[in-house]
Amino acid sequence: MKAWVNAARLRTLPLSVSGILTGTAMANHLGYFNTPIFILSILATLAFQVTSNFANDYGDGIKGTDNIDRIGPKRTLQSGLLSRRELKWGITIAAVISLIIVAGLLYYAFADDELGYTLLFAFLALFCVWAALNYTIGSRAYGYRGMGDVFVFVFFGLLSVLGSMFLYTKFLTFPAVMPAAVVGLLSAAVLNLNNLRDYRSDKDVQKNTLVVYIGLRRGVNYHITLIFMAFLLLLLFVLSQYNNIMNALCLLAFIPVFLHVKRVVRIKEPLLFDPELKVLALSTFLMALLFYIGYNYFL
């Protein structure tokens, strides 16, 4: 059990929920809510995240990316806690559970014969599984070709926020793109921080993340850019959709984020990026939670 909990990487789960909270907040603010949709959306995104984490453990393990030089937590395949066969079964079971949860979610969201929407979201669910598997698995894994940031922005940000909002409302609004992009940018920053930490080991094994392509110092500048773009977009959203002072509550989450940036620019050794991962991931979750509170409990 300890090995599977390790492989699930529990510290990544709050970040994956951030998009669902933000999308639900947008729908609630417009007067839409459905308890089964909310619960099943949370369960689905957690299941997809666990599937991705299992797949990443397997992909990096068989490629030799996870080795004794790795700075972060030891992975289960690398350390021998789980075998290849066990991890393959774990990936398969997690993916199947994900799709079962999605089936229930689509039943509650589109029970009124909305076949087109059902088929669209079923396709998106399969695409999520594909993305979870192909980040590190296979000869054309996109995480080894500098494309991880793009996929994280799309799946953790745009798809998570706008998709969950649509499940409630059956429509989207242009302003909703801004908080969706905020979550996507902060999630990409979390991935970038991970890649900054692993810069040397990734470069040695030819895992060509964006940081490997542009270098450590430019990677830090890119990190700062992602965070400030997220802040400016959130500020623009708050100002453009302002109802009362509590709408600005979500901006408070950027206090620990800016303190994080201050520490990041001073870091010289990749090892020191690791503690900042938890700070940024939890700050993103805090932003989503405050966003929900600010737009739904103080109208």
C-alpha positions in Angstrom: 0.0 0.0 0.0 2.8 2.4 0.8 4.4 1.8 -2.6 1.1 2.6 -4.4 0.6 5.7 -2.3 4.1 6.7 -3.2 3.4 6.1 -6.9 0.1 8.1 -6.7 2.2 11.2 -5.6 -0.4 12.7 -3.3 1.2 16.1 -3.2 0.2 16.6 -6.9 -3.5 16.0 -6.3 -4.5 19.5 -4.9 -3.2 21.1 -8.0 -5.3 18.8 -10.2 -8.5 19.8 -8.3 -7.8 23.6 -8.7 -9.3 23.7 -12.2 -12.5 21.9 -11.1 -12.9 24.3 -8.2 -12.4 27.3 -10.5 -14.8 26.0 -13.2 -17.4 25.2 -10.6 -17.1 28.7 -9.1 -17.8 30.2 -12.5 -20.9 28.0 -13.0 -22.1 28.7 -9.4 -21.7 32.4 -9.9 -24.0 32.2 -12.9 -26.5 30.3 -10.8 -25.7 26.7 -11.8 -24.8 23.8 -9.4 -25.2 20.1 -9.3 -23.8 18.0 -6.4 -23.3 14.8 -8.3 -21.5 16.7 -11.1 -19.2 18.4 -8.6 -18.3 15.2 -6.7 -17.8 13.1 -9.9 -15.7 15.9 -11.5 -13.4 15.9 -8.5 -13.1 12.1 -8.5 -12.5 12.1 -12.3 -9.7 14.6 -12.2 -8.1 12.8 -9.3 -8.3 9.5 -11.1 -6.8 11.0 -14.3 -4.0 12.5 -12.2 -3.2 9.2 -10.5 -3.2 7.5 -13.9 -0.8 10.1 -15.2 1.5 9.7 -12.1 1.6 5.9 -12.4 2.4 6.3 -16.2 5.1 8.9 -15.5 6.7 6.6 -12.9 6.7 3.8 -15.4 7.9 5.8 -18.4 10.7 7.6 -16.7 11.7 4.3 -14.9 12.0 2.2 -18.1 13.9 5.0 -19.9 16.4 5.3 -17.0 15.4 9.0 -16.4 14.7 8.1 -12.8 18.2 7.1 -11.5 20.5 7.6 -8.5 21.3 11.1 -9.7 17.6 12.2 -9.4 17.1 15.0 -6.9 13.3 14.6 -6.1 11.5 11.8 -4.3 12.5 8.3 -5.3 10.1 6.6 -7.7 8.6 3.2 -7.2 10.0 1.5 -10.3 13.4 3.1 -9.9 13.6 2.0 -6.3 12.2 -1.5 -6.9 9.1 -1.0 -4.7 6.9 -2.0 -7.7 7.8 -4.1 -10.8 7.1 -3.2 -14.4 4.3 -5.7 -14.5 2.7 -4.3 -11.3 2.9 -0.7 -12.5 1.4 -1.6 -15.9 -1.6 -3.2 -14.1 -1.8 -0.1 -11.9 -1.9 2.2 -14.9 -4.6 0.0 -16.6 -6.8 -0.2 -13.5 -6.5 3.6 -12.8 -7.4 4.4 -16.5 -10.4 2.1 -16.4 -11.6 3.6 -13.1 -11.2 7.1 -14.6 -13.4 6.2 -17.6 -16.0 4.6 -15.4 -16.2 7.8 -13.3 -16.5 9.9 -16.4 -19.3 7.7 -17.7 -21.3 8.4 -14.5 -20.4 12.1 -14.8 -21.7 12.3 -18.3 -24.9 10.5 -17.3 -25.6 13.2 -14.7 -24.5 16.1 -16.9 -26.2 15.1 -20.2 -29.1 12.9 -19.2 -31.5 14.8 -21.4 -30.6 13.1 -24.7 -27.7 15.5 -25.4 -25.8 12.9 -27.4 -23.5 15.4 -29.1 -22.2 16.7 -25.8 -21.9 13.2 -24.4 -19.8 12.1 -27.4 -17.6 15.2 -27.2 -16.8 14.7 -23.5 -16.3 11.0 -24.0 -13.7 11.9 -26.7 -12.1 14.4 -24.3 -11.9 11.7 -21.6 -10.1 9.3 -23.9 -7.8 12.2 -24.9 -7.0 12.7 -21.2 -6.0 9.1 -20.9 -3.9 9.3 -24.0 -2.2 12.4 -22.7 -1.6 10.8 -19.3 0.1 7.8 -20.9 2.1 9.6 -23.6 3.8 12.2 -21.4 6.7 9.8 -20.7 5.7 6.4 -22.2 6.8 5.5 -25.8 9.4 6.7 -28.2 7.5 9.8 -29.1 6.6 10.9 -25.5 5.8 14.6 -25.7 7.3 15.2 -22.2 10.7 14.3 -23.8 10.2 16.8 -26.6 9.6 20.0 -24.7 5.8 19.9 -25.1 4.8 19.1 -21.5 4.1 22.8 -20.7 1.6 23.1 -23.5 -0.3 20.0 -22.5 -0.3 21.0 -18.8 -1.7 24.5 -19.7 -4.4 22.9 -21.9 -5.4 20.0 -19.6 -5.0 21.6 -16.1 -6.2 25.0 -17.2 -8.4 25.4 -20.2 -10.0 21.9 -20.3 -10.3 21.5 -16.6 -11.9 24.9 -15.9 -14.0 25.4 -19.1 -14.9 21.8 -19.3 -16.2 21.6 -15.7 -18.0 24.9 -16.1 -19.7 23.6 -19.3 -20.9 20.4 -17.5 -23.1 22.6 -15.3 -24.1 25.4 -17.6 -24.0 23.8 -21.2 -22.5 27.1 -22.3 -19.2 29.1 -22.0 -18.5 32.8 -21.5 -15.5 34.7 -22.8 -14.5 36.0 -19.3 -14.2 32.4 -18.1 -11.2 32.0 -20.4 -9.1 34.3 -18.1 -9.3 32.2 -14.8 -8.9 29.1 -17.0 -5.7 30.5 -18.3 -4.6 31.5 -14.8 -4.9 28.0 -13.6 -3.1 26.7 -16.7 -0.2 29.2 -16.3 0.3 28.4 -12.7 0.1 24.6 -13.4 2.7 25.1 -16.2 4.9 27.0 -13.7 4.7 24.0 -11.3 5.9 21.7 -14.1 8.6 24.1 -15.0 9.8 24.2 -11.4 9.9 20.4 -11.5 12.0 20.6 -14.7 14.3 23.3 -13.2 15.0 20.9 -10.3 15.7 18.0 -12.7 17.6 20.1 -15.2 21.0 18.3 -14.9 19.7 14.7 -14.7 17.2 15.3 -17.5 20.0 16.8 -19.7 22.2 13.8 -19.0 19.6 11.3 -20.1 18.4 13.4 -23.0 14.9 14.1 -21.6 14.5 17.3 -23.5 12.1 19.4 -21.4 11.7 23.1 -22.2 14.2 23.9 -19.5 16.8 21.6 -21.1 16.2 23.4 -24.5 16.5 27.0 -23.1 18.9 26.5 -20.1 18.6 27.0 -16.4 18.7 30.8 -16.2 16.2 31.3 -19.0 14.1 28.6 -17.4 13.9 30.8 -14.2 13.0 33.9 -16.3 10.3 31.8 -18.1 9.0 30.7 -14.6 8.7 34.3 -13.5 6.9 35.3 -16.7 4.3 32.5 -16.2 3.5 33.7 -12.7 3.3 37.4 -13.6 1.1 36.6 -16.6 -1.2 34.6 -14.3 -1.4 37.4 -11.8 -2.2 40.0 -14.5 -4.9 37.9 -16.0 -6.5 37.2 -12.7 -6.3 40.9 -11.8 -7.9 41.8 -15.2 -10.7 39.3 -14.5 -11.4 40.7 -11.0 -11.5 44.2 -12.3 -13.7 43.4 -15.3 -16.2 41.2 -13.4 -16.2 43.2 -10.2 -19.2 43.1 -7.9 -17.8 43.7 -4.4 -14.5 43.7 -2.6 -14.7 40.0 -1.8 -14.2 39.2 -5.5 -10.5 40.2 -5.0 -10.0 37.6 -2.3 -8.3 35.2 -4.7 -5.5 37.8 -5.3 -4.3 37.2 -1.7 -3.1 33.8 -2.9 -0.4 35.5 -4.8 1.3 36.8 -1.6 3.0 33.4 -1.0 3.5 33.1 -4.8 5.5 36.3 -5.0 7.5 35.3 -2.0 8.1 32.1 -3.8 9.4 34.0 -6.8 11.7 36.0 -4.6 13.3 32.8 -3.4 13.4 31.2 -6.8 15.5 34.0 -8.4 18.1 33.5 -5.7 18.5 29.8 -6.1 21.8 28.6 -7.5 21.5 24.8 -7.0 18.7 22.8 -8.7 18.2 20.8 -5.4 16.7 23.9 -3.8 13.9 24.1 -6.3 12.3 21.0 -4.8 10.7 22.6 -1.7 9.2 25.3 -3.8 7.1 22.8 -5.7 4.8 22.2 -2.8 4.6 26.0 -2.1 3.4 26.8 -5.7 1.1 23.8 -6.0 -0.7 24.6 -2.7 -0.8 28.3 -3.5 -2.6 27.5 -6.8 -5.1 25.4 -4.9 -5.5 28.3 -2.4 -6.2 30.7 -5.2 -8.9 28.4 -6.6 -10.5 28.0 -3.2 -10.5 31.8 -2.5 -11.8 32.3 -6.0 -14.7 30.0 -5.2 -15.4 31.7 -1.9 -15.1 35.2 -3.3 -17.5 34.7 -6.1 -20.1 32.5 -4.4 -20.5 33.5 -0.8 -20.3 37.2 -1.0 -22.5 38.2 -3.9 
